[in-house]
Amino acid sequence: MSHLALVSPPIRSSAPPAAQWAHDIRNALTTVGLHLDTLERLAGTAGHKAVEAAHALMLRATAMCEQAQRGDPAPRRRPVEAVAAVRQVAELVRPTAPAGFDIRVHAEGLYPITADADQLFRILFNLLHNAAAVARRRGKLKTVDVWIERADAAVVLRIADDGPGLPASVRKQLFRSGVPSSDGSGVGLSIARELAEQNGGTLRLAPSAKGAAFVLELPAAAAVTIARESTVTRSLGRRAA
């Protein structure tokens, strides 16, 4: 057997590396979901909200892995309601932030946009996750305000925090791919801007008297019917009903 091992050619998987990584990451996330179910039973009602958020995020991560395996080439744009999308991401981020941290959404009515729902989630999650990360590390950021309004053929989202802001050296290279900022947010912001542009929009850093402010613009949807998000699976280890 040792002789055969020396002379036999190595067996390689036919799946591309990205698909292999996606497969293994998805399996790991499924196992983490099962562990979370156990922790929730031990923690009781106190840990229920955090476990629900974790399950929802892992479901999102699993969907990203499936997209990577399929090699989806372009965004699948459709009408998506912006206010609902922001509130959904805010609910997932809040349990990870310190006490006293809040995300406030300011909007009147509905604001449908045309975008890939999964990519919109990634844009918003990167922005709000970065703010929560700064709040955990520095303790000076307490509030994130999200204003949503219509401007001609676009829907504009202004996401501003009351934190310490960004140094000039960080602002100069903020959206450069592969260059993280001092708080680790640069790579995520680069991804967010690229996704915004793929959906016909823009993402930029806006002037702010205090903290950091970002402006996300995406095309307004003409359609009245809004696509609803699918129900979040309680566990990645179980099939949705």
N, C-alpha and C positions, 0 to 999 in steps of 0.2 A: 504493500500500500504506500509506503514512503517513497518507493521508486516511481510509482504511478503519479504521485503528487508532484514529483520533480519534473516529469516529462510531459504531463498533461497541461494543455493550455488553460489559463484562468478562465472561469466562467463569469461573464459579465451580464449584468441585467440589461434587458432591452429598453427599459424605461430611461428617459433622460434624467440627468441629475436633479433638475428642479422637481420633477414628478416624484423621484425617490424621496427627496427631502419632504415634500408635501405629504406623501403617504405616511412617513414615520412621525411627522409632527402631528398629523391628524390622529394617529393612534395614541400618541402621548396625551393629547388633549382629551381624548375619550376617557383615558384612565384617570386623569386629573378630575374630570367631572364626576366619576364614581367616588373618588376620595372626598370630594366636596359634599356629596350626598351623606357620607358617613359623618363628616364634621358638622353638618347641619343638624343631624339627629343628636349629636353630643352637645351642641351649643344651644339648641332649643330656638325659641323665637328671636333671641338677640342676634343670632347670626343669619337669620333667614334672608334679610334684604341683601346683605353682602353676597351670599351664596347665589341668589337669583341673578345679581349683576354679573357674577363670575361665569355662570352658565351661559348667559346671553353673549358675553364677550367671547367665550370659547366657541360658541356656535358661529359667531362672525369669523373667528380665526379659521374654523373648519371650512367655511365657505370660501375664504381666500385661498386655502390650500387646494380646494377643488378647482378654483379658477386657474391656479398655477398649473395644475395637472392638465387641464383642458387647453391651456395656452390661449385664453380669450384675447383676441387681438385688439378689440375696440370696445369702448363703453356701450352699454345697452341703455340708451337714453329714453326716458319716458317721463310723464308728469309725476312729480313727487312733491308732497307738501312740506315746505321748508320748516315751518314752526314745529310740526310734529317730529321732524327729523332731529331738530336741535334739542327738543325736550327729551327725546329718547336717549340721545348721547349723554345729556346732562344727568339723567337718572343713573346711567352706568358709571359715570365718573365720580359722582358725589360720595359714594361709600369709600372711595380710596383717599379722600382728602381729609385733612385734620378738622377737628371741631371748630365751628365758626365759619367755615368756608361755604360759600354759596354761589350758585349760578342762577342769574336772574334773566328771564327771557321777556323782552318787551316787544309786543306785536299785537295788532288789532286785526282780527279776521284771518283769512287764509292767504297763503302766499305760495301758489304752485310754481314750481320751476321745472325745467326740462334737464334731467341729469340721470346718470346711472345711480340707482339707489345705494348700491354697495360702495361705490366710489365716493358718493356724498357722505356716507357714514365715515369713511376713512378720513376725509378732509376734516370734518367736524371733530372726530375723535382725536386726531393729532393736535388740533388747536386747543381743545379743552383739556386733554390729557397733559399737555405741556404746562398749562396754568396750574393744574392740580399738583404736578410734580414740583413746581417752584414753591407752591404753598407748603408742601411737605418738607422741603429742604430748608427754606429760609424763614417761613412763618410770617412774612410781612404781607403776603398776598391773601386777601380775605374774600374778595368778591370779583366775579366775572359777570359783566353785563353784555347781553346779546340783543342788539336792536335789529329788527327786520323790517324793511320797507320796500316799496316798489319805486323804481326809477326808470321811466320810459319802458324799454323792452327788457329790462333786467330786474332781478330781485337782489337787493343789497343787504348783506349781513355784516354788521360791524361788531366785532368781538373784542372787548376792551377789559382790562383788569386794573386793579388798584395796587399792583405790586411795585417792585423796585425799578422796573423798566429794563431796557437793554442798552448796554454800553455802546458807544460809537463803533468800537472795533468789532463788535458782534454784528451790529446792523449792516456793516459793509459787506459781509459774506453770509448773511442770514439764510438766503435761499440757494446757496451753492451746494450742489449735490455732493454728498460724502464728507461735508465739512460741518461737524457738530458745533453748536455754540457752547458757551461756557456752562450752560445748564443742560446741555444735551439735546436741545430742541431743534437744532439746525437741520438734521437729516429728515426728521418728520415734517418740517416746514417745506423742505424741498420736495418731498413726496406730495404734500398737500397742494402746492402750487402746480406741480405737473398734472395732477389729477383734475384740478380746476380748469386748466387750459385744455385738457382732453375733452372736457365737457362744455367747451365754448365759453369759459369764463375766465376770471382773473383772481389772483390773491396777492395782496400787497400789504406792506407795513404802512400804517397811517400815522400822521403826527398826533401826539397825545401829550397833554400837560403832565400826566402821571401814569405810570405803568406802561404797558404795551398794548397797542391796538392794531388789529388786523381787519382788513376789509375784503370780504369775499363777494364777488359778483357772479351771478349765473343767469342764463337766459330764463325769462319768465315763460311759463307754459300757457299756451292758448287753450288747451283742453280743460274742460271742467271736471272730468272724472279723474280722481287722484288714485294712484296705485297704493294699496295698503300693504304694510309690512306683514309678512307671515308670522304666525304665532311662534313665540320663542319656545323651543323644545326644553322641557325641564331638565333633561339630562342628555348629554351626548352619548351616553351608554344605552339609551332607549330610543325607540322609533317614535316620531311624533304621531299623535292620533290623527 
